[in-house]
Amino acid sequence: MPSPRSSARALGVVRLLWVAGFLVGTTTHVVDLVLGGTDVYAGYPAGVRAFWVALTVVDPLVVTLVLLRRRAGVALGVVVMVADVAVNGSMLAATGDGLAALVPQSLFAAFVLLTARPLARRLDESRRPAGRSTTAP
């Protein structure tokens, strides 16, 4: 059985991987907008374009919330990744384009889904004052 210290360290690594993954998403969308302007996603349906542009704000919001040890960051991260894979998978099915991006994104989404619950628990524990129990007396 892993020690509490090694478990905490592992969840710290998970937290950093979440931050790194969502920063990659942020960077991708920022670069797209900087290089392509507001019409960067022209040719895609309006809802898809709006979603991808919104990720420019939502991805760094996930990062901020996770860094602030807010459980809402985990919930938002799960929603973002499920929606992102669904949208990009739909676009792949419709256009045949985007497989190279969808594969690593799907792997990151799986990682997010597998680690969301323990990360959320850890964030809750790390915000409690020292000596406070998680169970009622």
Helices and strands as residue ranges (DSSP letters): H 4-36, G 37-39, H 46-67, H 71-95, H 99-127
